[in-house]
Amino acid sequence: MSQNIESTSEVEPTADALDGREAEEPDAKGNREAAKYRTRLRDTEAKLAETTATTEGLTGKLNTLSKAFIEQLAGGYLLDAADLWRHGADPADMLTEDGLPDPEKVQEATSAILAERPHLAAPRTPRPDLSQGAHGFTMVGSGDPFGDALNRALRG
């Protein structure tokens, strides 16, 4: 029987046998730690939502500015630069690898549209050649005998 008593004394106490406070301490510590992580998670989610909103706003502004710059480049080829978008051009196709508008790609897109619809082209205005035409009056005593005679006749 003494063996039976010894084996009973080696048995460790169960959670039911422990004091209520001692049994709750590990759970309370775990709950506090879980609450701390939940709070950090909520803070991180709020920061992520704020960053996402900021990123989306900046992306929208960048797209608007890129589109405006592309329209400015296309304005040299098209009567109405918005025709670029009306005829299926995608602004993303006219950007460089860095995300900046590429003038060559804009010209290619406008050339493709103008090949199908030449009436959309911007009118070509003649550029004046300043080397042609009159350049002013000849002054008296300039060494031109005809001009000198004409100036004297005009003065009276």
C-alpha positions as CSV (number, residue, x, y, z in Angstrom):
1,M,0.0,0.0,0.0
2,S,2.8,2.4,0.5
3,Q,3.6,2.2,-3.1
4,N,0.1,3.3,-3.9
5,I,0.5,6.4,-1.7
6,E,3.8,7.3,-3.3
7,S,2.3,7.1,-6.8
8,T,-0.5,9.3,-5.7
9,S,1.8,12.0,-4.4
10,E,3.7,12.1,-7.8
11,V,0.6,13.1,-9.7
12,E,0.6,16.7,-10.6
13,P,-2.4,18.8,-9.7
14,T,-4.9,19.4,-12.4
15,A,-6.2,22.9,-13.4
16,D,-9.3,22.3,-11.3
17,A,-7.2,21.7,-8.2
18,L,-5.2,25.0,-8.7
19,D,-6.3,28.3,-7.2
20,G,-8.6,30.2,-9.5
21,R,-6.2,33.1,-9.8
22,E,-3.3,31.0,-10.8
23,A,-5.3,29.2,-13.5
24,E,-6.5,32.5,-15.0
25,E,-3.1,34.3,-15.2
26,P,-1.9,32.5,-18.4
27,D,-5.2,33.1,-20.1
28,A,-5.3,36.8,-19.0
29,K,-1.8,37.3,-20.3
30,G,-2.8,35.7,-23.6
31,N,-5.9,37.8,-23.8
32,R,-3.9,41.0,-23.2
33,E,-1.4,40.0,-25.8
34,A,-4.2,39.1,-28.3
35,A,-5.8,42.5,-27.6
36,K,-2.5,44.3,-28.2
37,Y,-2.1,42.5,-31.6
38,R,-5.8,43.3,-32.5
39,T,-5.2,47.0,-31.8
40,R,-2.0,47.0,-33.8
41,L,-3.8,45.3,-36.7
42,R,-6.6,47.9,-36.6
43,D,-4.0,50.7,-36.6
44,T,-2.2,49.1,-39.5
45,E,-5.4,48.6,-41.4
46,A,-6.4,52.2,-40.9
47,K,-2.9,53.4,-42.1
48,L,-3.2,51.0,-45.1
49,A,-6.6,52.4,-46.0
50,E,-5.3,56.0,-45.7
51,T,-2.3,55.2,-47.9
52,T,-4.4,53.4,-50.4
53,A,-6.7,56.4,-50.7
54,T,-3.8,58.8,-51.1
55,T,-2.2,56.5,-53.7
56,E,-5.5,56.3,-55.7
57,G,-5.8,60.1,-55.5
58,L,-2.3,60.7,-56.8
59,T,-2.7,58.0,-59.5
60,G,-5.8,59.8,-60.7
61,K,-4.0,63.2,-60.8
62,L,-1.1,61.7,-62.6
63,N,-3.4,60.1,-65.2
64,T,-5.2,63.4,-65.7
65,L,-1.9,65.3,-66.2
66,S,-0.6,62.6,-68.5
67,K,-3.8,62.7,-70.6
68,A,-3.6,66.5,-70.8
69,F,0.0,66.4,-71.9
70,I,-0.8,63.7,-74.5
71,E,-3.7,65.9,-75.8
72,Q,-1.3,68.9,-76.0
73,L,1.0,66.8,-78.1
74,A,-1.8,65.5,-80.3
75,G,-3.1,69.0,-80.8
76,G,-0.3,69.6,-83.4
77,Y,-1.8,66.8,-85.5
78,L,-5.5,66.8,-84.8
79,L,-8.1,69.6,-85.0
80,D,-9.6,68.4,-81.7
81,A,-7.1,66.5,-79.5
82,A,-10.0,64.8,-77.8
83,D,-10.6,62.9,-81.0
84,L,-7.7,60.7,-79.9
85,W,-9.8,59.3,-77.1
86,R,-13.0,59.2,-79.2
87,H,-11.4,56.9,-81.6
88,G,-10.2,54.3,-79.2
89,A,-6.7,55.4,-78.2
90,D,-5.6,54.4,-74.7
91,P,-3.4,56.8,-72.7
92,A,-1.5,53.8,-71.3
93,D,-0.3,52.9,-74.8
94,M,1.4,56.3,-75.2
95,L,3.6,56.2,-72.1
96,T,7.2,55.3,-71.7
97,E,8.4,52.6,-69.4
98,D,8.8,55.3,-66.7
99,G,5.1,56.3,-67.1
100,L,5.8,59.5,-68.9
101,P,4.0,60.5,-72.2
102,D,6.1,59.5,-75.2
103,P,5.8,62.0,-78.1
104,E,6.7,59.4,-80.7
105,K,3.9,57.1,-79.5
106,V,1.5,60.0,-79.6
107,Q,2.5,60.8,-83.2
108,E,2.0,57.1,-84.1
109,A,-1.4,57.0,-82.6
110,T,-2.5,60.2,-84.3
111,S,-1.1,59.0,-87.6
112,A,-3.1,55.8,-87.3
113,I,-6.3,57.8,-86.7
114,L,-5.6,60.3,-89.5
115,A,-4.9,57.4,-91.9
116,E,-8.5,56.3,-91.4
117,R,-10.0,59.8,-90.9
118,P,-8.0,62.5,-92.6
119,H,-10.8,65.1,-92.1
120,L,-9.8,65.1,-88.4
121,A,-6.4,66.6,-89.2
122,A,-5.4,70.1,-87.9
123,P,-5.4,72.6,-90.7
124,R,-2.0,73.4,-92.1
125,T,-1.4,77.1,-91.9
126,P,1.2,78.5,-94.2
127,R,4.2,79.8,-92.5
128,P,5.5,83.1,-93.7
129,D,8.9,83.3,-95.4
130,L,10.4,86.4,-94.1
131,S,13.1,86.4,-96.7
132,Q,10.5,87.4,-99.3
133,G,8.7,90.7,-99.9
134,A,9.4,94.3,-99.1
135,H,11.6,95.1,-96.3
136,G,10.9,98.8,-95.8
137,F,11.7,102.1,-97.5
138,T,15.0,103.1,-98.8
139,M,16.5,106.1,-96.9
140,V,17.8,109.3,-98.6
141,G,21.4,109.1,-99.4
142,S,21.5,105.3,-99.1
143,G,23.5,105.0,-102.3
144,D,20.5,104.0,-104.4
145,P,20.0,106.8,-107.1
146,F,16.5,105.7,-108.0
147,G,15.5,105.6,-104.3
148,D,17.0,108.9,-103.6
149,A,15.2,110.5,-106.5
150,L,11.9,109.0,-105.4
151,N,12.3,110.2,-101.8
152,R,13.1,113.7,-103.0
153,A,10.0,113.7,-105.2
154,L,7.8,112.5,-102.4
155,R,9.0,115.2,-100.0
156,G,8.0,117.8,-102.5
